[in-house]
Structure formats: C-alpha cells, structure tokens
C-alpha cells in the first residue's frame, strides 16, 4: 500500500488467482491470508473453543457447507442487482455501466463491482487515491448491495470455523480458496476469475471430506460447469456483433462523436442513445467513452461484443459483415 518497489512483481505473481492489475486486491488477499492463518491456528490449539465448535465428527463440514451456500447466494444477489440497475434505467441487461461521478467506475453482469462499491464506503479513507474502490457506483445499487455487509463477514467466519478443523493439506488449500472467493465476490462477482477459482476449490474440499481421489471432482465439476455455462450464455449470447449501442444518462453538453461512425441518435427525456458502427475493441472503446463523457454526463451503458477480445478470422469476418 505504501511502497512501489515490489508492486509489479507481487501483482504479476498473484495474477492467475486474483485477475487484473489492481494492487488493492493484492493487499487485501495477503492481509486476509495472514489473518486467516493466525485465526485457524489459534482455534486448532484452543481446546475449549474446539469443544464448543465441533460437537461431532463432521461439524467442520457443516460450517463449510453454510459458508459455500452463503457465497453462491451472495454471488447471485450481485447478478440480480446488476439486472435491477439496468431495468430501472430501461436499458438492456447485456450492457457495461460506466459511472462518471465523482470518479469513473464500471460494472457489468460479467464483472460486477456492485459489492465493491459498498466496500468503498470503508476503504476510501484507507487506501491510496489511485486505487479505484468503485464508490461512484454505490448510488445506483443502494440499498440492496448493503446486504454484503452481513453476508461477506458471515461467510468468512463460517468458512474459517469449518477450515480450522481440517488436515493440513486441505486446510491450506481451503484458506487460499476462501480468501480468493471472497475477494472475487466483491470485485468481479459470480463470473470473475477469483470467485470461480476460490469457489471451485472450496467445493472440492467440501465434497472430498479430507480424502483424495478423482471421484471427488465430479460434484464440483458439475456445479462449476453450470456456472460457467451460464456465464458463457450471458457473455456470448449477449454480445452485439453488428454495432455498439451507447446509452448516455443526463448528458449536459454536446460531444463530438464523429470518430465512432454514429449511424443513429435517439433522445428521450434525459437519455440519449447512440448507435456506433465501429470496430474498436470493447476495452479501447470504453476508455474513449470515459474521455468523451467525463463531466458531461452521469453514467453510460454500452453493449459489448465478446468477439472484440479475439483477434482471429471469425472476428474480422463478423466486423466486415457488420460494416
């Protein structure tokens, strides 16, 4: 948080787990990892606590099961909040929201920052200013996203209790999985890389019941397969390959959109909808929209094109066909 000497190294080292380049997630993961190791070690060594928490042989699995259930319910709540935001503005579910004020933040069904914005309430006065806490999205997810204030600590506590009474190997895997899943829940949501990795390994630890064998992969694979299939359906099925639709809320002044090949503009009350017939990749286009509408609107919704992330003949053929 306070030095730049090892930021790049640590961030790249943990990228496969945490996804992205945010040092905020890196700091949070390392902090949670250390605290969880200390707490689980204390519980394991305290005979009085163990006698109260673990009444029978499978008590730890019951705690872990509750933590897993709360995690997946929370993740789907985040997805429903994303749907609610778009419904309230009358736009498609398959869009990326960009909030402009007071700082630029994005959220989408595929990578949700709905819960991250709640964390921003507590983090804004702690983290460096260059770490984006997503707090500008908070005004659009209130009050529903506040449920995470209860569910996130509850799933952590139950998970820690369940993990503490496991053998060393399973405990080590489960500690990392729990921390990664909880970070993914608030920064990315149900389809984010951290959540999927962490949640998948928690399922594996639960169903294996401290045993090792191929057969214990079956249930986790089925459950994770359903989540991945749902994610692919939304990501690919929701892609607009013909054009980009940009919906701008409360545009306060004209914006030069000539570089985006605008084919249609519709204005209804405080909402302006642009149809962009361009081949600019989504990530680049979103950054350009940032620059264009910053301080000139409250928020935007833009459709996405999954194929814009792929540089291959199919992508080029779709782009040429749309033009």
Secondary structure, 3 states (H helix, E strand, C coil): CCCCCCHHHHHHHHHHHHCCCCHHHHHHHHHHHHHHHHHHHHHHHCHHHHHHHCCCCCHHHHHHHHHHHHHHHHHHHHHHHHHHHHHHHCCCCCEEEEECCCCCEEECCCCECHHHHHHHHHHCCCCCCCCCCCHHHHHHHCCHHHHHHHHHHHHHHHHHHHHHCCCHHHHHHHHHHHHHHHHHHHCECCCCHHHHHHHHHHHHHHHHCCCCCHHHHHHHHHHHHHHHHHHHHHHHHCCCCCCEEEEEECCCCCCCCHHHCEEEEEEECCEEEEEECCCCCHHHHHHHHHHHHCCCCCEEEEECCHHHHCCCHHHHHHHHHHC
